[in-house]
Amino acid sequence: MAEEKMALIELTDEGFIGKMAGKDFVLNLSNTTFNATDLMLISIGYCFGITVDAYAKHKGLNISNLKINVKGKKHETENRYEKIDIEVSFDGDLTPEQRERVIVIGKRGCTVSNSMLKAPEINVILL
């Protein structure tokens, strides 16, 4: 059976609090420089990065200085991004084929970007 996760977002006197797996994350915009779309871009880069790191360790590939730059271009009239680029750089003694495979695995294994490419059904239920 597929894994199902749940995140709870609550508006409190301190601002929005995200809760997941027993942990809290403060989302109050007055206390942070990140908004929801910033966190989305960060999530894409982080997901890609942990996928690449896990693959490299599994295969015994020595990569270092992994950097992932995620750029989002907002649509001019719609409230969404129309383009997201993921720029990846890393050091390591890898063949061109190994380097390309690392990128392929990062793209294929990232649940966040895959969920954007194949949009999930999103239901809003008023309780």
N, C-alpha and C positions, 0 to 999 in steps of 0.2 A: 504494500500500500504506500502511496506517495506521502511524503512528509508534509504536514500542514503546520504552519507557524502562525502565531497571532501577536500583533503589536497593539497596545492600547495607548491612545493619545488622549490626555486629559488637560482641560484648561483649568488651572488653579490660580490662586492669588499670585504665585510666582511666575506665571506664564504657562506655556504648554509644556507638559512632561510626557515624554515617550517612555513606555514601560514594555519590556520584553524579557522573557526568561528570568524574571525576578530582579532585573536591573532597571534603574531609572536613567534617563537622559534628558537634560534640560534643553528645551527648544525655544526658550524665550528670546525673541528677536532683539529685545532691548539690551540683552547681556551678551550677544554673540554677533559676529559679522556674517554668519552663515544663514541663508534662507533655505527654503525647501528645495529649490532647484540647485543651489550650491551643493546641498547634501546628496542630491541625486547624482551629480557629476562625480563627487567624491566617492560615492558608493560604487559607481562604475569602475573607477580607477582602482579602488581597494579590492574589489572582487576580481578584476583582471590580475592584479598584482599577487594576491594570495593563490590564485590558480597557477600562475607562472612559477611562483616560488615552490609550491608543492610539487609540480611536475619536474622542475629542475632537480629538486632534492631526491625525488623518486628515481629519476634516471641517472643520478650521480653527476649531473652537469654543474660545473662550477660557474655560477653567474654572480656578479656583484654590481653594486651601484645601480640597481634597478630603479628606473624613474619612469613614471607614467604621467603624461600630461593629457588631461581630458579637456577638450574645447567644445563648448556648445554654442551653436548659432541659433538664436531665437527667430522664430517665424515673425514676419513683419506685422501680420494682422491677426494670427491665431495665437492662443495662449499655450504655446508648446515650442519645443525645439524642433527645427527642421533638419538639423544636421549635428552630429556629434562625431568628433574625430578623437581617436585614442592614439597618441604618439608614445612609443615605447623605446627606451634606450637601456642598454645594460652592457657591462663588460664581461668578458669571459673568453676562454679559448675554445670557441665553438666553430664548427664548419658553417658555411652559409645555409646548408640544409638543416642543421640543428637549430640555428637561429630562427629560420622560418617556421620550423616545427613548434618552437616555443611560442611564437606568435599565434599560430593556428590553434594550439591547445588553450592558450589564454582566452582567445575569442570564443572558442567552442565551449569551454568549461565555465564561463562566467554567467551565473544565473541572472544577475541584474541586467546585463545587456541583452541576454537571450529573451528575457521577459519583455523587453522593449521591442525587440525585433519580431517576436511572435506574441503580440499583445494578449495578455490574459483577459478573460472575462472579468469585468469589474462590476460588482453589484453594490448599490448603496441601499441599506435597509434601515428605515426609521424605526427605532425601538420605543 
